[in-house]
C-alpha cells in the first residue's frame, strides 16, 4: 500500500510495559505518543523516513482495513522526532 498526500505508512512498535510502582488499568491508559517504524512515505513528504523509527502524536493515527489487511497511516505533520 503506497501512502499519498504527505502520509506515512507505519507499524507501531509494541514495547513490553515496564514494572513500576503504580498500577494503571489498561482501559484507562491512553498513550499521547507512540514509537513507530516508517514502512513507506508519500512522494510529497519533506523527507523519506522509510525504515526509520519515529515518535508520533497518537491522536493522528489512521487505521485502514483493505482486503482483510490492516494498514496504519499518519500525516507528516503528526511526527514529533526521528531516531
Buried (B, 14 or more C-beta within 10 A) or exposed (E): EEBEEBBBBBEBEEEEEEEEEEEEEEEEEEEEEBBBBBBBBBEEBEEEBEEBEBBBBBEBBEEEEEEEEEBBBBBBEBBEEEE
